[in-house]
Amino acid sequence: MKFISNEKKLFTIEITPLIDIVFLLVIFFVVTSKVGDSQFLSLDLPKT
């Protein structure tokens, strides 16, 4: 028979998965912002 304990369990947040997700989001936004800017950039390339 289990008794209900009065002790409160500590709630901990795992930081490692959060850091992974933040880095993935940063990389995604950096890559997409670079691709989006290059499409509207007009370049005058030198002729050979």
N, C-alpha and C positions, 0 to 999 in steps of 0.2 A: 504494500500500500504506500503510495507516494503522498508525502506531505508537502503542502505549499510553503515554500521558504519565504521569509520576509526580506531576504537579501536582494538588493537591486543589482541586476546584471549591467555591466558597463557596455555601452554601445560604442563600437569603434568603426571608423570608416577606413577602408583600405585605400591608401593613397596611390599605390602603384598603377592600378587600372585608370584612375583619374588622370594621372600624368600622361599615360599613353594616349588617352583620348584627346587631351589638350594638344599634345604634339601633333597628332594626326590632323586635327582641325587647323592648326597653324600652318602645317605643310600644305593642306588642301587649299586654304585661302591664298597663300603665297603663290602657288602654282596657277590657280585659276585667275588671279589678278594679273599675272604676267601674260598669260595667254589672251585675256580679254583686251589688254592694252595694245598688244602687238597687231591685232587685226585692224585697228583704226589708224595705225601709224603709217603715214605716207613717206616713203624713202625715195630719194633721188640717187639711184645707183650710178656709179661711173660707167661710161661706155668704153669698151675695149677696142 
